[in-house]
Amino acid sequence: MSPLNLAAHLGQDEFLAQVLHRRYRHIPSTVPNPADLVTWDDINTILATHRLEPPRLRLSIDGEMLPAHRYTAPVTTRRHTVWQRLHPTELHARLAEGASLVIDAVDELHPPIGDAAMELEQWLRTGVQTNLYASFTPREGFGVHWDDHDVVVIQIDGAKRWKLYGPTRTAPMYKDTDEPEPPPEKPVAELVLHPGDMLYLPRGLWHSVAASEGEHSLHLTFGIQTTTGAQLLSWLADDLRRHDVLREDLPVHATPAQQATYLERLRKEVTAALKDPGLLDQYTAMRDGTDLSRLRPSLPHITGLPAEPDLRIRLTTTRAHISPAPDGVGVLLRACDNEWELAKEALPLLQRLMAAAPGSVSLGELVAATGIPIADVAAVASDLLNGQAVTVLEGGRQ
């Protein structure tokens, strides 16, 4: 685990029981070194070395996205493809005029932010995407709006004023039956975030944001993927296809009595499934075990890992799931849409890997912690690498 530990800053169990999905929380001065996550130099390097196209990279002003040609110039390669090269002078000019700069999924571009996102994924058991926002004038980039997912905000540099208006629809969704009612005219709270401050907002809470404190602003927003009843029922419908009644054609041309019989059979299967007290755990374990958001190659190791004590590895997900194997003797690991049935002696190794995530551990450290011979450690790690659940960090981050 990295030293940031966002769960501790937010309140851990108390946050989960009393705040998550319920109300906003502002935690001042809680992240001691926010620049450890990202610096302006890191951002300049990302912009200079990645071909980021809208909407991955975008400028927004007054709720509208600026056309890319206002801050980029087209470049034609010798293979006759065209890409948009960032034009620093024009970029600076648009930002000085009041545009806000946004980089979506910056957690995929900058490892310290990715590690922090993985910490949240491990704690909250859902996916997280981190966006970066930079503003340089008091002009609002997005106006009063709401998000269809909860967010955790960390102010990195400068200051930003947040006006919170409250929700006007319970848990609105991206695909919904109705739009929320307009927000109240006056905010219910105004907060100014300074470096190291954190802010949690549940989805649907209307808010506006501006760098109105006489200085520029840089913040990160960790967007938390929703896990809703609609998603549960969609998964359940697929899972219940093992029953004949869900595979049968609807009795559209049958008599009313026959249709009623069919619907009663259908209701029986669905109701029985919903009465299962372990249903939510089953669904969450499925989501955890099929998470593919952090896959990473392990070049040059394309067929397996050598038994080298200094070789460092880590899981590519913090949501791996361990359960007893069907035979009742071994253990079953589900991760990255794969599963492995292993001998019970492998359990300490798997637990050590999971405890280190999102950090890495060397094969030698796994041997010392578990007593398993290094050849066997390398063999298990190779199986996990071939299934995309492990990646190599040779001489890399801890």
C-alpha positions, 0 to 999 in steps of 0.5 A: 500500500502506498503512503497516501492511504486515501481510505484513512484520510476519508474516515475508513469504516465510519465513512462507509457507514455514514457518508458514502452515497449520502452526503458531502464531506470536506477534509481540510489539510489531510494530504501532507504532500499532494505534489507527490501525486502530480506536479506541474512538471509532470503535467507538462511532460504528459502534454508534451509526450502523449498524443492526447486527442479530445475528449481525452484532453480538452479545454472547457469554458462556460460549460462548452468544449473548445474546438481542438484547432484553437490550441492544436495544429494538424501534423501529417506523418509520412504515412499520411495520417494526421494528428493534432500537435499541441500548440503551447502558445495557443494553449496558454492563450486559451487558458489565460482567456478562462478555459479550464484544462482537463485530462481524462484518465490521467491515472493511466498516464502517471503511476503515482495517481494510478496507485492512488486510484487502485487504493480506492478500488481496493477499498471501495470494491469498484472501478475508479477513473481519475481526471485532472483539472487545471484552471487559471482564471475565475471563469467557470469551465463547466457551470452548475452541473451534477455528476453521475458518479461519486467523486473524491477530489484532492486539491494539488496546487492553488485554490478553488471555490466549490459551490454546492447546491444539493441534489434534486433527484436521488441517485441520478444515472447516465441512462435514466428515466428522468433528468434531475430538477434544476438546482436551487438558486442559492448554494447550501455550502461554499468551500475553498479547497487549498493544497492537501484538502479533500472533498467527497461528493455523492453523485447527483449533487449540483455544484460549480467550481471556479478558481476565484481566489486570485490564483491558479488551481490544480486538482484531481477528481477520482470518479467512483464507478456506480454499482446499482440495482439496475446493474445487479438485475442485468447480471442476474438476468444473464445468470438465470439463463440456466433456467428453462423459463428464461430461455423460452420464447415469450408466449406472445400468442398464447391465451391469457391463462397460459401467459399468466402461468409463464409469468408465474414461473418467471417470477418464481425463479427471479424471486428465489434468486433475490431471496438469496442472502449471498446474492450481493456478495456473489455479484460483487465478487464477479465484478472484482474478478472480472476487472480488467482496468489496470492490465499491463504488459511485462516485457521482455517476459513474454512466456513466464518468469525466471526464478530470480530473487530480485525480480519485482512483481505486482498484481494488476488489480487490487480486487482479486478474490480468493475463495475455497476451491470446489474440492474443498482442499485448495484455493481458487483465485479470481482476477482479471477475468481468469481463475486459478485453482491452486494447492492450499500451500499457495494461499500465503503467497497469494495473500502476500501479493494482495497485501502488497497491492498496489505496490510490488514485491520481489520473488525473494521477499515472497520466498522469505514470507511464505517459505515456498521454494523460489522455483515454485514462487516463479511458477505460480507468478508465471501462471498469473502473468500469463493470465494478465493478473501479474506484471513485472516492475524490474527495478521499478516502484516499490 
